[in-house]
Amino acid sequence: MNAKTKRAIRTALQTFVAVVAVVPALAAVIADSTALAAAAPWAVAAAATAAGAAGIVARLMASPVVEQILDRFGLGLTSDKETLAP
């Protein structure tokens, strides 16, 4: 597995963990409302979709073309060969 794919998977996992952290609060709100309880399966599907979409976007952002565009705006990442100054 190459580094770009690993980074995309890491981003999807980070998004998933962030969504999971919000689930207890969301469950408490849903428990108080019948209308929201009916929408709960959709909310879970939306959370899973958000994690997947974050991974796809991270993979696209790792492409050389997008990296060059981001470099123009000063938002590019340093290459693996460069080191950051402390």
Secondary structure, DSSP 8 states (H G I E B T S, - for coil): --HHHHHHHHHHHHHHHHHHHHHHHHHHHHHT-HHHHHHHHHHHHHHHHHHHHHHHHHHHHTSHHHHHHHHHTT-----TT-----
